[in-house]
Amino acid sequence: MAPAIASAGSIFASEYVANFSRSLELISCTGALPFFTAKCLCQNGKRRLSLTTNVYTEGISESRAAQATKWKEKLEPEPDALSILNERIRRDIGNRDSSRTVMDSQEAEKYIQLVKEQQQRGLKKLKGDGEGNPEGFSYKVDPYTLRPGDYVVHKKVGVGRFVGIKYDVSKDSTEPIEYVFIDYADGMAKLPVKQASRLLYRYNLPNETKKPRTLSKLSDTSAWERRRIKGKIAIQKMVVDLMELYLHRLKQKRTPYPKSTGMADFVAQFPYEPTPDQKQAFIDVEKDLTERGTPMDRLICGDVGFGKTEVALRAIFCVVSTGKQAMVLAPTIVLAKQHFDVISERFFRCPYIKVGLLSRFQTKALKEEYLSMIKHGHLDIIVGTHALLGNRVVYNNLGLLVVDEEQRFGVKQKEKIASFKTSVDVLTLSATPIPRTLYLALTGFRDASLISTPPPERVPIKTHLSAYCEEKVLSAIKFELDRGGQVFYVLPRIKGLEEVLQFLEQSFQNVEIAIAHGKQYSKQLEETMEKFAQGEIKILICTNIVESGLDIQNANTIIIQDVQQFGLAQLYQLRGRVGRADKEAYAHLFYPDKSLLSDQALERLAALEDCRDLGQGFQLAERDMGIRGFGNIFGEQQTGDVGNVGIDLFFEMLFESLSKVEEHRLVSVPYQSVQLDVKISPHLPSEYINYLENPMEIISKAERAAEKDIWSLMQFTENLRRQYGKEPPSMEILLKKLYVRRMAADLGITRIYALGKMVGMETNMSRKVFKLMTESMTSDVHRNSLGLKENQITAELLLELPIEQLLNWIFQCLAELHASLPTLVKY
């Protein structure tokens, strides 16, 4: 099969135009409508298309509308190679941020270096690696720390169950040595301890017993290899997407804030001596705002009562002093009100700075007045709940967004928060970060300041976990009331609050008891919370509306009923409502009969009881991340592949992927530079041509769409099918030629040709990029046939294919390679 150069767009367009021009001559001579008919002939055993032109005079031919109906009925769209590819393109590209700007390679190189430096700083700070070097970071386990029954991962064999360590004699020696014994699905394996320490990883975090879906087989490691590669590809996709988001954010510019002359006076109002971690957080945030030329996106992770709010207050002062606005976003109105009170008190000596609270508790008139003040810049600090993210709130000059407890917001609110991050400085406060936030912090793609040292006067909270018992409940409440304190009594839902109220009123008849939940009238809820804060109400029976905020010094006992209904992060936050003063605090967690609890609920409770010391919110979040599984670690997308490899191997693969991300860069080529040396020039059926409203314009549009990008070509094809129905085979071939050239351009392939049974593709891609691409392929047939040698991808086919089948093979192969693009940095 000799190669003959046939540029897909220009050649088929010129042939089509030539045929179409002949038809126009017929029209001018006869006034008739041309109608092309394609005949399929056989010659030497091969199919070819023959085009004949028939002219129908007016009055004899079928009406255009009738033909259109007939055509659409004849070719109803069915799932085919093009529609499957389009669906994948829509899934991969459609959900991405369309506002991301394009970078040239020099810019990308500069930003990638910044990312690497950032990542190393993150590793150094968060994982205690002295050099902050990700390449030297290992999650391999010390076999002596394992307990019988722990699940482990052998890098080459897969998931097994640790049995124990004992001495045994090897075949080549008489001296007994220590072996690690591991149970697999089809037998027991033993490894010398030295070898095990190089190859074994934990499947779970310590003290967890989450079971893997299956144990691996010693006799067949191919299933584990597929599982490992699948996890690796999933991680690589996440890393690249994160890299591109981060690069996009680094490209945004803003002028650094000047150092405020009034900051020293503002700082002097802080009545406590900052802890060392707090001091470092102050320095980190000040540098972000006054020395950097890109928007801040910093996570302040500190236990409840450790001083995160003071860090936010200083950031707010720095920004509003320059005439910009600051927004403080809280998940509940109770917490928003508390923030408003604290901010108002701290900014009392700055009369030129106006603070406002926007909430559903306000009258419509007051709300409208505040909206107008925000729009015209008459409010400097705006505090509120997710209402602040609504379309009606228009900011005059927003400079800073402070988000408290981001995990409490819904998906849409999180997306809105994310949209702010490219234009304003963002400070996120959290004692238990959401898994995604934690992940960003761990990998250094997001600045994080950890406040893990408690204020000197803080005392750890004593946690008691037990089955529900009325006597224990009454005893705990009586103890707190006798020492002059107050009590939180928390239930997972509104139903049941009244029942508890009746029970407690019988036992504590002269004690003020009240109910609080989110469905109450706004004024009633606000009054109840105010009375509790003032000490008038001694026992507050409530839902988890009190989970965040609420700094009430005198409340030092919390009772949580039906703990199995709460998430680990929620329980940790609820427990943090007490122990804010120098009094010893108590958290009593009650569950119904243990037989009613799921394994996951029991794991959560055990983890919470283990973390009794102060400052463990961050470690707890890491554990929670492991318990939840990796399904929703990266935003809302479900990716079960990650969990398949176990937590330690996952993190090692993650750091390896991050440290080598620049090795997986792919440089595309211009569409017009791609040569498709496959000779195939089919003609369109006359019925179809007659059906198209403006065939020449449609062909030109197809070419322009392909030249622009794959998304435009996908949209063109879908619109064509929507308007005219499924195209005939010959038109499908023409479209496939466009897709082949477009995908080749995206993949850095400049020429595709065929010689007998061999298909060649000239390319600029590196061997590492090619390896990652082929590992991503789902088709063994395509993967096994491809090789890379001296800037050429070659494929040996089993036999020489007819020309149409050859084009289809090339199309399918490129579609598989193209599907790996989300795993590559495309600069």
C-alpha positions in Angstrom: 0.0 0.0 0.0 2.0 3.0 -1.2 1.5 6.2 0.9 -0.1 9.1 -0.9 -0.4 12.4 0.9 -4.0 13.4 1.4 -4.6 16.3 3.8 -7.9 15.4 5.2 -9.5 18.9 5.2 -8.1 20.5 2.1 -8.3 17.5 -0.2 -11.7 16.3 0.5 -13.0 19.9 0.6 -11.5 20.6 -2.9 -12.9 17.4 -4.4 -16.2 18.2 -2.9 -16.2 21.8 -4.2 -15.3 20.5 -7.7 -18.2 18.1 -7.7 -20.5 20.8 -6.3 -19.3 23.3 -8.9 -20.2 21.0 -11.8 -23.7 20.7 -10.3 -24.0 24.5 -10.2 -23.3 24.6 -13.9 -26.2 22.2 -14.5 -28.4 24.4 -12.4 -27.6 27.5 -14.5 -28.3 25.6 -17.7 -31.5 23.8 -16.8 -32.9 25.5 -13.7 -33.0 22.1 -12.2 -31.8 20.9 -8.8 -28.7 18.7 -8.9 -28.8 15.4 -7.1 -25.8 13.2 -6.4 -26.1 9.5 -6.3 -23.4 7.2 -4.9 -23.0 3.7 -6.3 -21.0 1.0 -4.5 -19.0 -1.0 -7.1 -16.7 -4.0 -6.6 -13.3 -4.1 -8.3 -10.7 -6.7 -7.6 -12.5 -7.7 -4.5 -12.4 -4.1 -3.1 -15.2 -1.7 -2.5 -15.1 1.7 -4.1 -17.6 4.5 -4.4 -18.7 5.9 -7.8 -20.4 9.2 -8.0 -23.0 10.0 -10.7 -25.0 13.1 -11.2 -28.7 13.0 -11.9 -30.8 16.1 -12.7 -34.4 16.2 -11.7 -36.6 18.9 -13.2 -39.0 20.8 -11.1 -42.3 19.0 -10.6 -40.9 15.5 -11.0 -38.5 15.3 -7.9 -39.7 14.6 -4.4 -40.2 17.7 -2.3 -37.1 18.6 -0.2 -39.1 18.3 3.0 -40.2 14.7 2.1 -36.6 13.8 1.3 -35.4 15.2 4.6 -38.0 13.1 6.5 -37.0 10.1 4.5 -33.3 10.7 5.2 -33.7 11.1 8.9 -35.9 8.0 9.2 -33.3 6.0 7.2 -30.4 7.0 9.4 -31.4 7.4 13.0 -28.3 8.1 15.2 -27.0 5.1 17.1 -23.9 4.9 19.4 -20.9 4.8 17.1 -17.2 5.6 17.3 -17.7 9.3 16.8 -20.5 9.7 19.4 -18.5 7.6 21.9 -15.4 9.9 21.4 -17.6 13.0 21.6 -19.0 11.8 24.9 -15.6 11.3 26.3 -14.4 14.8 25.1 -17.5 16.4 26.7 -16.8 14.5 30.0 -13.1 15.3 30.1 -13.1 18.9 28.8 -16.6 20.2 29.5 -16.2 20.2 33.3 -13.0 22.1 33.2 -12.6 25.8 33.9 -13.1 27.5 30.6 -11.7 30.7 32.0 -8.2 29.2 32.3 -5.8 31.2 30.2 -3.3 29.6 27.8 0.4 29.7 28.7 3.4 29.5 26.5 6.2 27.0 27.4 8.5 29.6 28.9 5.7 30.9 31.3 4.8 27.3 32.2 8.5 26.5 33.0 8.7 29.4 35.4 5.4 28.5 37.1 6.2 24.8 37.3 9.4 25.7 39.2 7.4 27.8 41.6 5.0 24.9 42.1 8.0 22.6 42.9 9.4 25.0 45.5 5.9 25.4 47.0 5.5 21.6 47.2 8.9 21.2 48.9 8.0 23.8 51.5 4.7 22.1 52.1 6.4 18.7 52.6 8.9 20.2 55.0 6.3 21.9 57.1 3.6 19.2 57.1 5.6 16.0 57.2 8.7 17.0 59.0 11.0 15.9 56.1 14.2 17.8 56.9 15.1 18.6 53.3 11.5 18.9 52.1 12.5 16.6 49.2 9.6 14.7 47.8 11.8 12.2 45.9 13.3 11.0 49.2 9.9 10.6 50.8 8.8 7.1 51.6 5.7 5.6 53.2 7.0 2.1 53.5 6.1 0.4 56.8 8.3 -0.9 59.5 7.2 -4.6 59.8 7.7 -4.6 63.6 5.0 -2.0 63.9 2.4 -4.2 62.3 -0.2 -6.1 64.3 -1.7 -9.5 63.3 -4.7 -8.9 61.0 -3.4 -5.6 59.6 -3.8 -5.3 55.8 -0.6 -4.6 53.9 0.3 -4.0 50.3 3.3 -5.6 48.6 4.3 -3.4 45.7 4.7 -6.3 43.3 2.1 -8.8 44.6 -0.7 -6.7 46.0 -3.0 -6.7 49.1 -2.6 -9.3 51.8 -3.2 -9.8 55.5 -0.2 -9.6 57.9 0.0 -12.8 60.0 3.1 -12.2 62.1 6.9 -12.3 62.3 8.8 -15.5 63.3 12.1 -17.2 62.7 12.5 -19.8 59.9 15.3 -21.4 58.1 15.8 -20.6 54.4 16.7 -23.2 51.8 20.3 -21.9 51.3 21.2 -21.6 55.0 21.1 -23.4 58.3 20.8 -20.2 60.3 17.3 -19.2 61.1 16.3 -15.6 60.2 13.1 -13.5 60.8 10.4 -13.7 58.2 7.2 -11.7 57.7 4.2 -14.0 57.0 1.5 -12.6 54.8 -1.8 -14.3 53.9 -3.1 -13.9 50.3 -6.2 -15.1 48.6 -4.6 -18.3 47.4 -1.9 -19.0 50.0 0.7 -17.8 52.5 3.9 -15.9 51.6 7.0 -15.3 53.7 9.4 -12.5 53.2 12.7 -11.8 55.0 12.2 -8.8 57.3 14.8 -6.7 55.5 13.1 -7.3 52.1 9.7 -6.7 53.7 10.8 -3.2 55.0 11.6 -2.3 51.4 8.4 -3.6 49.7 5.6 -3.4 52.2 3.1 -0.6 52.8 0.1 -0.2 55.1 -3.3 -0.6 53.4 -5.0 1.4 56.2 -4.0 4.1 58.7 -2.9 2.8 62.1 -5.8 1.5 64.3 -8.1 1.1 61.3 -9.6 -2.2 60.2 -11.2 -1.2 56.9 -11.3 -4.3 54.7 -10.1 -4.3 51.1 -12.5 -5.5 48.5 -10.4 -8.6 47.7 -7.0 -10.0 48.7 -4.5 -10.4 45.8 -3.4 -13.8 44.4 0.2 -15.0 44.6 -0.4 -17.1 41.4 -1.7 -14.2 39.3 -0.2 -10.8 39.9 -1.6 -9.4 36.6 -4.8 -8.3 38.3 -2.9 -6.4 40.9 -0.7 -4.8 38.2 -3.8 -3.6 36.4 -5.1 -2.3 39.7 -1.9 -0.5 40.5 -1.6 1.1 37.1 -5.3 2.2 37.3 -4.5 3.9 40.6 -1.4 5.5 39.2 -3.3 6.9 36.2 -6.1 8.2 38.5 -3.5 10.0 40.7 -1.7 11.4 37.7 -4.9 12.9 36.3 -5.6 14.5 39.7 -2.1 15.9 39.9 -2.2 17.4 36.5 -5.6 19.0 37.0 -4.4 20.4 40.3 -1.2 21.7 38.6 -3.1 23.5 35.9 -5.5 25.1 38.4 -2.5 26.2 40.5 -0.6 27.5 37.5 -3.7 29.4 36.5 -3.9 31.0 39.9 -0.2 31.9 39.9 -0.8 33.7 36.7 -3.3 36.1 38.3 -1.7 39.3 39.4 -2.6 41.8 42.2 -0.5 44.6 43.7 1.0 43.6 47.1 -0.7 45.4 50.0 1.4 48.1 51.7 2.4 47.5 55.3 -0.2 49.3 57.4 1.1 51.9 59.8 -1.9 51.2 62.2 -1.2 47.5 62.4 1.0 47.8 65.6 -1.9 49.5 67.4 -4.3 46.9 66.2 -2.1 44.0 67.3 -1.6 45.6 70.7 -5.3 45.2 71.4 -4.9 41.3 71.4 -5.1 40.5 75.2 -3.1 37.2 75.0 0.4 36.2 74.4 0.5 34.4 71.0 1.7 30.8 70.8 4.7 30.1 68.6 2.5 28.6 65.9 0.2 31.6 66.0 3.2 33.9 65.5 4.3 31.9 62.5 0.8 32.0 61.0 0.8 35.8 61.5 4.1 36.1 59.6 2.9 33.7 56.8 -0.3 35.7 56.2 1.5 39.0 56.3 4.1 37.8 53.7 1.3 36.5 51.5 -0.5 39.9 51.5 2.4 42.4 51.5 5.2 40.6 49.6 3.5 38.4 47.0 2.0 39.6 43.7 -0.5 36.8 43.4 -3.7 36.2 45.3 -3.3 34.4 48.6 -5.0 31.0 49.2 -4.0 29.9 52.6 -5.4 27.3 55.0 -5.1 28.1 58.7 -5.5 24.7 60.4 -5.8 24.9 64.2 -7.7 23.2 66.9 -10.8 24.9 68.4 -9.8 27.8 70.6 -6.2 27.9 69.4 -6.4 31.4 67.9 -7.3 31.0 64.2 -9.7 34.0 64.4 -6.9 36.4 65.4 -5.0 35.5 62.3 -8.0 36.3 60.2 -8.6 39.6 62.0 -5.1 40.8 61.2 -5.5 39.8 57.6 -8.8 41.7 57.5 -7.2 44.8 59.0 -4.3 44.7 56.4 -6.8 44.6 53.5 -9.5 47.0 54.7 -6.9 49.6 55.7 -6.2 50.1 51.9 -9.9 50.8 51.2 -10.9 47.3 50.0 -13.7 45.2 51.4 -13.5 41.9 53.3 -16.1 39.1 53.4 -16.3 36.7 56.3 -18.3 33.6 55.4 -19.6 31.2 58.1 -21.7 28.0 57.7 -24.4 29.0 60.3 -26.0 32.2 61.4 -25.0 31.4 65.0 -21.3 31.4 64.1 -21.7 34.4 61.8 -23.2 36.4 64.7 -20.3 35.4 66.9 -17.8 36.5 64.3 -19.7 39.8 63.8 -19.5 40.4 67.6 -15.8 39.7 67.8 -15.0 41.8 64.7 -17.1 44.7 65.9 -15.3 44.6 69.2 -11.8 44.5 67.7 -12.6 47.3 65.2 -14.3 49.5 67.7 -11.3 51.8 67.8 -11.4 52.2 64.0 -14.6 54.3 63.4 -13.8 54.7 59.7 -14.2 50.9 59.2 -17.8 49.8 59.0 -18.9 46.3 59.9 -22.2 44.7 58.8 -24.0 41.4 59.3 -26.2 40.0 56.5 -28.6 37.3 57.7 -32.0 35.8 57.1 -33.0 37.2 60.6 -33.1 40.7 59.2 -36.1 42.6 57.9 -36.3 43.0 54.1 -35.8 46.8 54.4 -32.6 46.4 56.5 -31.3 43.7 54.1 -31.9 46.0 51.1 -30.1 48.8 52.9 -27.1 46.5 53.5 -27.0 45.3 49.9 -26.9 48.9 48.7 -24.1 49.8 51.2 -22.1 46.8 50.0 -22.5 47.8 46.4 -21.5 51.4 46.9 -18.6 50.5 49.2 -20.1 51.9 52.4 -19.5 48.6 54.3 -15.9 47.5 54.7 -16.4 44.1 56.5 -19.4 42.0 55.6 -20.1 39.0 57.8 -22.8 36.4 56.9 -23.7 32.9 55.8 -23.9 31.5 52.2 -26.3 34.4 51.4 -23.2 36.4 50.8 -22.4 34.3 47.7 -25.8 35.1 46.1 -26.1 37.0 42.8 -27.8 39.9 44.5 -24.7 40.7 46.6 -22.5 42.9 44.4 -19.2 44.0 46.0 -17.7 47.4 45.3 -14.0 46.4 45.8 -13.7 43.0 47.4 -10.1 42.2 48.5 -10.3 39.3 51.0 -12.6 36.3 51.6 -12.3 34.6 55.0 -14.1 31.2 55.0 -14.7 29.5 58.3 -15.3 25.7 58.3 -15.4 25.2 54.5 -16.5 21.6 54.9 -19.9 22.7 56.1 -20.9 24.3 52.8 -22.6 22.6 49.9 -21.2 21.7 46.5 -22.5 24.9 44.8 -21.2 27.1 47.6 -17.8 25.5 47.4 -17.7 26.1 43.6 -18.6 29.7 44.2 -15.9 30.0 46.8 -13.4 28.5 44.3 -14.4 31.1 41.7 -13.2 33.8 44.1 -9.8 32.3 44.4 -8.4 33.6 41.2 -9.3 37.2 41.8 -9.3 37.9 45.6 -7.2 36.7 48.6 -8.7 33.8 50.4 -8.1 32.6 54.0 -9.7 29.4 55.0 -10.0 28.5 58.7 -10.6 25.0 59.8 -10.0 22.6 62.7 -10.8 19.6 60.6 -10.2 20.3 56.9 -12.2 18.5 54.3 -10.3 15.8 52.6 -9.6 17.9 49.5 -8.3 20.7 51.6 -6.1 18.3 53.5 -4.8 16.9 50.3 -3.9 20.3 48.9 -2.1 21.1 52.1 -0.2 17.8 52.2 1.1 18.3 48.7 2.1 21.9 49.1 -0.1 23.1 46.3 -1.8 25.2 48.8 -0.1 27.3 51.5 -1.0 26.0 55.0 -0.2 27.3 58.5 -0.7 24.8 61.3 -1.5 26.1 64.8 -1.0 22.9 66.9 0.2 24.4 70.2 -2.6 25.1 72.7 -2.8 28.3 74.7 -0.9 27.7 78.1 -4.2 27.7 80.1 -5.9 25.0 78.1 -6.6 21.6 79.6 -7.4 18.5 77.5 -11.1 17.4 77.1 -11.9 14.1 78.9 -13.9 12.0 76.4 -16.1 9.1 77.6 -17.7 6.8 75.0 -20.4 4.3 76.2 -23.8 2.8 75.6 -26.7 5.2 76.5 -27.6 5.1 80.1 -30.0 7.6 81.8 -28.1 7.5 85.1 -24.8 8.4 83.4 -26.5 11.3 81.6 -28.1 12.7 84.8 -24.8 12.2 86.7 -22.8 14.1 84.1 -25.2 17.0 84.0 -25.5 17.2 87.8 -21.7 17.3 88.1 -21.4 20.3 85.7 -24.3 22.2 87.3 -22.9 21.7 90.8 -19.7 23.4 89.8 -21.6 26.4 88.3 -21.2 25.4 84.7 -23.5 24.9 81.7 -24.2 21.9 79.5 -24.7 21.3 75.7 -27.0 18.3 75.0 -26.7 17.4 71.3 -28.9 15.2 69.1 -28.5 14.4 65.4 -32.0 15.5 64.4 -34.8 17.8 65.5 -37.1 14.9 66.2 -36.3 13.8 69.8 -35.4 17.3 71.2 -38.8 17.7 72.9 -38.6 14.2 74.4 -35.2 15.0 76.0 -36.6 18.3 77.3 -39.4 16.5 79.1 -36.9 14.0 80.6 -34.5 16.7 81.8 -37.3 19.0 83.2 -38.4 16.1 85.5 -34.9 15.7 86.9 -33.9 19.4 87.0 -37.0 21.3 87.8 -35.5 24.6 88.9 -33.0 24.8 86.1 -33.5 26.9 83.0 -33.5 24.5 79.9 -34.0 25.5 76.3 -34.1 24.0 72.8 -32.2 25.4 69.7 -32.3 24.2 66.1 -32.2 25.7 62.6 -35.9 25.5 61.9 -36.9 27.8 64.7 -38.1 31.4 64.0 -35.0 33.5 63.6 -35.7 35.8 66.6 -36.5 32.9 68.9 -33.2 31.2 68.0 -31.2 34.3 68.4 -32.7 35.1 71.8 -32.1 31.5 73.0 -28.4 31.6 71.9 -28.0 35.0 73.5 -29.4 33.8 76.8 -27.2 30.7 76.8 -24.1 32.9 76.1 -25.1 35.2 79.0 -25.5 32.2 81.4 -29.3 32.5 81.9 -29.9 29.1 80.2 -28.0 26.3 81.9 -28.8 23.4 79.6 -29.1 23.8 75.9 -30.7 20.9 74.0 -29.8 21.3 70.3 -28.9 19.9 67.0 -25.4 20.3 65.5 -26.2 24.0 64.8 -23.7 24.6 67.6 -21.0 22.5 65.8 -19.0 25.5 64.8 -18.1 28.7 66.7 -19.9 29.4 69.9 -17.1 30.3 72.3 -18.9 30.0 75.7 -16.3 29.9 78.4 -18.7 28.5 81.1 -20.0 25.5 79.1 -17.7 22.7 79.9 -19.7 19.5 79.5 -21.2 18.3 76.3 -23.5 15.2 75.9 -23.9 13.8 72.4 -26.6 11.2 71.9 -26.7 8.8 69.0 -23.1 9.5 68.1 -23.2 6.9 65.3 -25.3 9.4 63.3 -22.5 12.0 63.2 -19.4 12.2 61.0 -16.0 12.2 62.6 -15.4 15.8 61.7 -18.7 16.8 63.2 -18.0 15.0 66.4 -14.6 16.6 66.7 -16.1 20.1 66.2 -18.9 19.4 68.7 -16.5 18.2 71.3 -14.6 21.4 70.8 -17.5 23.5 72.0 -16.3 22.8 75.6 -12.9 23.2 77.2 -12.5 26.8 76.1 -11.4 28.0 79.6 -9.1 26.7 82.3 -11.7 24.3 83.7 -11.4 20.6 83.0 -14.0 19.8 80.3 -16.0 16.6 79.6 -17.5 15.1 76.4 -19.9 12.2 77.0 -20.6 10.3 73.7 -23.6 7.9 73.9 -24.6 5.3 71.4 -27.4 2.7 71.3 -26.8 -1.0 71.5 -23.4 -1.7 69.8 -25.0 -4.4 67.7 -26.9 -1.6 65.9 -23.7 0.2 64.8 -21.9 -0.3 61.5 -18.2 -1.1 61.4 -17.5 2.3 60.0 -19.4 4.0 62.9 -17.4 2.0 65.5 -14.1 3.0 63.7 -15.0 6.7 63.9 -15.8 6.5 67.6 -12.6 4.7 68.4 -10.6 7.2 66.4 -12.2 10.1 68.3 -11.5 8.6 71.7 -7.8 8.0 70.7 -7.4 11.7 69.9 -7.9 13.0 73.4 -4.9 15.3 73.4 -5.2 18.9 72.2 -4.1 19.9 68.7 -5.0 16.7 66.9 -7.6 18.1 64.6 -5.2 17.8 61.6 -4.1 14.2 62.4 -7.8 13.3 63.0 -8.7 14.7 59.6 -6.0 12.5 58.0 -7.5 9.5 59.7 -11.0 10.5 58.7 -9.9 10.8 55.2 -8.7 7.1 55.4 -11.9 5.9 57.0 -14.2 7.6 54.4 -12.2 5.9 51.7 -10.7 7.7 48.7 -14.0 7.9 46.8 -14.4 11.6 47.4 -10.9 12.7 48.2 -10.5 15.1 45.3 -13.6 17.2 45.2 -16.9 15.6 44.3 -15.6 13.2 41.7 -15.8 9.5 42.6 -12.5 7.7 42.0 -12.5 4.2 43.6 -9.2 3.4 41.7 -7.2 5.4 44.3 -8.4 3.4 47.3 -7.5 0.1 45.6 -3.8 0.5 46.3 -4.0 1.4 50.0 -3.3 4.6 51.7 0.6 4.4 52.0 1.3 3.3 48.4 -1.3 5.9 47.3 0.6 8.7 49.0 4.0 7.5 47.8 2.6 7.4 44.2 1.1 10.8 44.7 4.4 12.3 45.8 6.3 10.6 43.0 3.8 11.9 40.5 4.1 15.4 41.9 7.9 15.4 42.0 8.1 14.2 38.4 5.2 16.1 37.0 7.5 18.1 34.6 8.6 14.9 33.0 5.0 14.4 31.8 4.8 17.4 29.6 3.4 17.1 26.1 3.9 19.8 23.4 1.1 19.9 20.8 1.7 20.9 17.1 -0.3 23.2 14.8 -3.2 21.5 13.1 -2.2 22.6 9.7 1.3 20.9 10.1 -0.3 17.4 10.5 0.0 15.3 7.3 -2.4 12.3 7.0 -0.8 10.2 4.2 -3.7 7.8 3.8 -5.4 7.9 0.4 -9.2 7.8 0.9 -11.6 10.2 -0.9 -15.2 9.1 -0.6 -18.1 10.9 -2.2 -21.3 11.8 -0.4 -24.7 10.4 -1.4 -26.8 12.7 -3.5 -29.7 12.4 -1.1 -27.5 13.7 1.8 -26.0 16.6 -0.2 -29.5 17.6 -1.4 -30.6 17.5 2.2 -27.9 19.8 3.5 -28.9 23.5 3.4 -25.5 24.9 2.4 -23.0 22.0 1.8 -20.0 24.2 1.0 -20.4 26.3 4.1 -20.8 23.1 6.2 -17.6 21.7 4.9 -15.8 24.9 5.6 -17.2 25.1 9.1 -16.0 21.5 9.8 -12.5 22.4 8.7 -12.4 25.6 10.8 -13.7 23.7 13.9 -11.0 21.1 13.5 -8.3 23.7 13.1 -9.5 25.5 16.3 -9.6 22.6 18.9 -11.2 19.2 19.6 -14.0 20.8 21.6 -15.1 22.9 18.6 -15.0 19.8 16.3 -17.0 17.8 18.8 -19.6 20.6 19.0 -19.7 20.9 15.2 -20.3 17.1 14.8 -23.1 17.1 17.4 -24.8 20.1 15.9 -24.6 18.5 12.4 -26.2 15.3 13.7 -28.8 17.3 15.7 -29.9 19.2 12.6 -29.5 16.6 9.9 -29.5 13.2 11.7 -26.8 10.6 11.5 -24.5 11.2 8.5 -23.9 8.5 5.9 -20.7 6.3 6.0 -18.9 8.5 3.5 -19.5 11.7 5.5 -18.4 9.8 8.7 -15.1 9.0 6.9 -14.6 12.6 6.1 -15.3 13.6 9.7 -12.9 10.9 11.0 -10.1 12.3 8.9 -10.6 15.7 10.5 -10.7 14.1 14.0 -7.5 12.1 13.2 -5.6 15.2 12.2 -7.0 17.2 15.3 -6.1 14.4 17.8 -2.7 14.0 16.1 -2.0 17.7 16.6 -3.0 17.6 20.2 -0.7 14.6 20.7 2.3 16.2 19.0 2.1 13.9 16.0 3.1 15.6 12.7 2.7 12.8 10.2 0.7 9.6 9.9 1.4 7.1 7.1 1.0 3.4 6.2 3.4 1.0 4.5 1.9 -2.4 4.0 1.1 -3.8 7.5 3.0 -1.0 9.3 1.4 2.3 10.5 3.9 5.1 11.4 3.4 8.3 13.3 6.1 10.9 13.5 6.1 12.6 16.9 8.0 14.8 19.4 6.8 13.0 22.6 9.3 11.6 25.1 9.5 8.0 26.1 8.1 8.7 29.6 5.0 10.4 28.0 4.6 7.5 25.6 4.8 5.0 28.5 2.2 6.9 30.5 -0.1 7.1 27.5 0.1 3.4 26.6 -0.5 2.4 30.2 -3.7 4.5 30.2 -5.0 2.7 27.1 -7.9 0.3 27.8 -7.5 -1.7 24.5 -4.8 -4.4 24.8 -4.9 -4.7 21.0 -3.8 -1.1 20.5 -1.4 -1.0 23.5 0.4 -4.2 22.5 0.9 -3.2 18.9 2.5 0.2 19.6 6.2 1.0 20.1 8.3 4.2 20.1 11.7 4.4 18.4 13.6 7.5 17.2 10.7 10.0 17.3 8.3 7.5 15.6 5.4 5.6 17.0 5.0 2.4 15.0 2.3 -0.3 14.9 2.7 -3.7 13.3 -0.8 -4.9 12.1 -1.5 -8.6 11.6 -2.5 -8.0 8.0 -2.8 -5.2 5.5 -6.2 -3.6 6.0 -8.6 -2.2 3.4 -8.3 1.6 3.3 -11.5 2.4 5.3 -10.7 -0.2 8.0 -7.1 1.3 8.2 -8.6 4.8 8.8 -10.9 3.3 11.5 -7.9 1.6 13.2 -5.9 4.8 13.2 -9.0 6.7 14.5 -9.5 4.3 17.4 -5.8 4.1 18.3 -5.5 8.0 18.4 -8.8 8.2 20.4 -7.3 5.9 23.0 -4.0 7.9 23.1 -6.0 11.2 23.2 -8.0 9.9 26.3 -4.7 10.0 28.3 -4.3 13.8 27.8 -5.8 14.6 31.2 -2.7 12.9 32.7 -0.3 15.2 31.0 0.8 18.8 31.4 0.0 20.3 28.1 2.4 23.3 27.7 
